[in-house]
Amino acid sequence: MPPQSAFSVLLGIEIVTCTPEEVVCRMRVTEAMGNRNGVLHGGAMMTLADTAAGTASFINSPAEISNTTVEAKTNFIRPVKIGDTVIARCVPVHVGRTTVVLQVTLTRGDGKIVGSTSQTHLFLGWKD
């Protein structure tokens, strides 16, 4: 599996658990991640969800295969305050020959769900 993207590293996203059945990532919410309302920006939350889903997609594909997100849908349920931590738990719903469908549940420090993301990734067989 390739290393995390530079963007996810920039946001401080940590991979906590990484198995074919479950990927868990964690991100501490900093001031720089805030929106105009002083809470976590939705784009940062989607990056956390995409990191978890992309990691799950990579570990459920053959070594020579890459993947790309072709569909992502997020429901934002509750705000996350600056200084809190968000956990993304991703489980594969379907792993096929060419696509993988993933479900990500995002929770904040008090355990309440703050978002739910569904993603579809396409497996890419790079040819020279």
C-alpha positions as a printed Julia matrix, in Angstrom:
128×3 Matrix{Float64}:
   0.0    0.0     0.0
   1.34   3.46   -0.83
   1.9    5.97    1.97
  -0.82   8.45    3.01
  -1.34  11.44    0.76
   0.56  14.62    1.61
  -2.81  16.34    2.1
  -3.97  13.88    4.76
  -0.6   14.22    6.5
  -0.99  18.03    6.37
  -4.32  17.65    8.22
  -2.7   15.39   10.81
  -4.81  12.34    9.96
  -3.6    9.2    11.73
  -4.46   5.65   10.7
  -5.35   3.85   13.93
  -6.63   0.49   12.61
  -6.05  -0.96    9.16
  -7.57  -4.35    8.31
  -9.57  -5.53    5.28
 -12.69  -5.5     7.49
 -12.23  -2.07    9.09
 -10.14   1.08    8.81
 -10.18   3.65   11.61
  -8.61   7.1    11.23
  -8.36   9.96   13.71
  -7.99  13.71   13.2
  -7.55  16.45   15.82
  -9.5   19.58   14.79
  -7.24  22.63   14.68
  -8.1   26.32   14.29
  -6.91  26.16   10.67
  -9.62  23.55    9.91
 -12.45  25.8    11.07
 -15.15  27.31    8.9
 -16.78  30.75    9.22
 -18.94  29.47   12.07
 -15.93  28.4    14.14
 -16.45  24.65   13.76
 -14.84  21.95   11.6
 -15.03  22.7     7.88
 -16.96  20.07    5.92
 -14.12  19.68    3.42
 -11.76  18.6     6.2
 -14.33  16.08    7.43
 -14.72  14.72    3.9
 -10.93  14.42    3.59
 -10.88  12.31    6.76
 -13.68  10.09    5.4
 -11.92   9.79    2.02
  -8.64   8.85    3.68
 -10.35   6.04    5.61
 -12.25   4.84    2.52
  -9.22   5.05    0.22
  -7.13   3.1     2.7
  -9.83   0.42    2.95
 -10.02   0.26   -0.83
  -6.24  -0.16   -1.15
  -6.04  -2.99    1.39
  -8.93  -4.81   -0.29
  -7.32  -4.76   -3.74
  -4.44  -6.74   -5.28
  -1.0   -5.18   -4.75
  -0.6   -4.09   -8.38
  -3.98  -2.31   -8.45
  -4.64   1.3    -7.49
  -8.04   2.94   -6.99
  -9.85   6.23   -7.29
 -12.99   7.65   -5.73
 -15.79   7.84   -8.31
 -18.63   8.75   -5.95
 -18.76  10.28   -2.48
 -21.78  11.42   -0.52
 -21.64  12.85    2.99
 -24.4   13.75    5.4
 -23.25  16.31    7.97
 -25.19  15.63   11.17
 -23.58  17.65   13.98
 -20.84  20.28   14.3
 -17.4   19.54   15.68
 -15.7   22.19   17.8
 -12.12  23.31   17.4
  -9.91  21.21   19.69
 -12.11  18.12   19.46
 -11.11  14.88   17.71
 -13.0   13.17   14.9
 -12.84   9.4    14.35
 -13.68   7.89   10.96
 -14.63   4.19   10.96
 -14.83   2.68    7.47
 -16.23  -0.74    6.6
 -16.49  -2.22    3.1
 -20.06  -2.93    2.06
 -19.09  -4.62   -1.22
 -15.72  -5.62   -2.66
 -16.04  -6.61   -6.29
 -13.73  -7.15   -9.25
 -13.79  -3.52  -10.4
 -15.42  -1.5    -7.62
 -15.62  -1.33   -3.86
 -18.46   0.34   -1.93
 -17.6    1.71    1.51
 -19.47   3.17    4.47
 -17.77   5.63    6.81
 -19.21   6.72   10.17
 -17.66   9.85   11.69
 -17.87  10.52   15.43
 -16.59  13.28   17.67
 -14.97  13.01   21.1
 -18.25  12.55   22.96
 -19.09   9.55   20.76
 -21.93  11.27   18.88
 -22.15  10.73   15.13
 -21.21  13.88   13.23
 -21.34  12.54    9.69
 -21.96   9.56    7.47
 -20.22   9.02    4.14
 -20.86   6.48    1.38
 -18.19   6.06   -1.27
 -17.61   4.01   -4.39
 -14.05   3.42   -5.56
 -12.96   2.11   -8.94
 -10.02  -0.3    -9.08
  -7.39   0.86  -11.59
  -5.03  -1.57  -13.26
  -2.23   0.71  -14.45
  -0.7   -0.45  -17.71
   2.61   0.85  -19.11
